[in-house]
Amino acid sequence: MRGKTILTRAMTAILTVGVSMGANAGLFGIGGMSWKEEVLLHDGTKIVAERSQSYGGRHEIGQTPPIKEQGITFTVPGSGERIAWKSEYGEDIGRANFIALALHILNGVPYIVAEPHLCLSYNKWGRPNPPYVVFKYEGKEWKRIPLQELPGELKDINLVISTKAEERTITAQSPVSADLVKKLNRRLTQPEYRSILREPVKADKYGCPEMVPDGNGGWVGIGWFRDQPSHEACLKYCARNRIETQYCPCNRFFEGGK
């Protein structure tokens, strides 16, 4: 009985340590992580943002779960206002909608530049080119704005991008310095990660075909619509698959379709 009691206490201690580690820095690919990161703003000033991400969602057997959610919390210089931004889980894409690339503040107004989180999100958010989704904090909420409305002086990618791959480094270095942010991001060679692009790049960023969401929680390749024999047949295809009017692309492929 004494041996059993000791074993029970030992197992309880192991579980307690595991929960504690998971709450603070994550178990490297399991659960999630949080850290602090120095953000270099366009005018040379720096702020420290609190970042976090959790893991979960759809993935292949044998693979680690993707980023399920990602968040950033920061204080606006001058006003002292605390603001949070969150990339939430998308049931339709099976992971977080976005990966944060940059945080900027101009005249007290915060902006977030993010990229769609892989192929399905890229389609969901309109296949933007350059491949960014931009948010402006206005009226106490985040609103998506066109890239053209992002002030021109905001040019830098200033957040760690590959947060999952660099988990051990950034949790060990928290708060992550602005210099280390640059060093980690230099490992990525894509031009959209070097600075905030303003001109279109190669459209098929993820090498994935154009798709639209159907009414069954899935996605349909654009070729199914283009290959229909007529505009009427295409519309019937949309109806059968419960594809909403805003996503039904028939008017693009048939002359006179309105």
Summary of the structure (lengths in Angstrom):
residues: 258
radius of gyration: 22.2
end to end distance: 79.5
largest distance: 84.2
contacts: 726
relative contact order: 0.11
helix: 27%
strand: 28%
